[in-house]
Amino acid sequence: MTAPSTTMSEPMLILRNRWCNNDPDDSGDNPVEARIQAFADVIDNPVTSAQGPLYTGVDLGTAYIVTAVVDNGGNPVAGAVTRSRSSVRDGLVLDYVGALTILGEQIRGLRQQGFELHAGAAAFPPGTSGRNAETFGHVLQSANLEVELLTDEPSAAAKVLDIQDGAVVDIGGGTTGISVLEKGRVVYTADEATGGTHLDLVISGHFHVSQEEAEKMKCDPMGQREVFPIVRPVFQKMASIVRTHLSNHPVERIYLVGGTSTFPWIEQVIADECGIEVVKPKLPLLVTPLGIALSCWQKVAGIGEHTAA
C-alpha cells in the first residue's frame, strides 16, 4: 500500500482542535473512547498492513461526509472526513451529484492506498423510508460499493457505544435522531429537523453575518463561550424535543453523538432540561460512521441483529 494522502479528507488535527476540549486523553481507560480514538488515528495514519475482507461505513451528513473502514475483526483501519457542502439536508440527499462526487473521491483515495473496498453500508435519520432511504444506497452503489446494509443513524452509533439500555441522540447538521434501546434492542426511533444549521441561522441573525461566517464562529473554540448564550435557547429546544420523545420511553442515560454534539456545554443543557444523565464521547462526529462500518461487518459476518431499510 502507498503512503496516505493528506488531501483526501479534512485533517483530523483540525477537527480535534475545533471540537475537543483540553481534557487529558484518558481514552486508554475507556474502551468506547479507545475505539473512537482508534478510528480518529487511522484517518491520518491508515493501517496499511490490513488483511482480509474490509467493511465500509458511510455517513452522508449535512456538514460532513465521513467514511469508516474496519477489518474482519471490527478494528478501524482507515477513514476519510470531507465537508459535504450541504449535499445532504434534513436527512435527504438534495445534491446527488455533489454527494457522489465527495464519496467517490474518498473511496478512490482509499483504494489508491491499497484498500480493497467492496462491502458497504450507509445510515439515514430515523423515519426515513422508501425512495429517500434507497437514495443513500444508490450513492454507495455509484461509488462501486456493494450495499450490504441500510440502517438508522442512532442504531449504528449504539454499536460503538456498546450499550444495552438508554437513548442515543444523534444531533447532526440538519436533523436530530433519537433511538431508544432496551436490553440491546431498538424499541423506539424518531427524527426531528433540527441541528447545527439552526445554530448557524441564530448566530447569523444575531451578529448580522453570513451563515458561512456564523458556522466558523460556532466552530471556533476561542469564540464558543461568546456564542453559547446565543445558541443556548436552541439547545434547550432540542432538549425539549428529546424530553417529549422520551416521555413514554423513560431511560436512565442519554448518549450524545453527531457533529453538533461537539459544541461545548450542550450536554449540560440537555441534562438540565431532561433531568437525565448525559454521556458525550470526546469525538462524537466519528461515532455514527464507525458504527455503520461495524454494522456492515456484523451483517456480513452474521453477528447480531440489524435494522434494514
Secondary structure, DSSP 8 states (H G I E B T S, - for coil): -----TTSS--HHHHHHHH--S----GGG-HHHHHHHHHHHHHHS--TT--S--EEEEEE-SSEEEEEEE-TTS-EEEEEEEE-TTSEETTEES-HHHHHHHHHHHHHHHHHTT----EEEEEE-TT--HHHHHHHHHHHHHTT-EEEEEEEHHHHHHHHHT-SSEEEEEE-SS-EEEEEEETTEEEEEEEES-SHHHHHHHHHHHHT--HHHHHHHHH-TTTHHHHHHHHHHHHHHHHHHHHHHHTTS--SEEEEESGGGGSTTHHHHHHHHHTSEEE--S-GGGHHHHHHHHHHHHHHHT-S-----
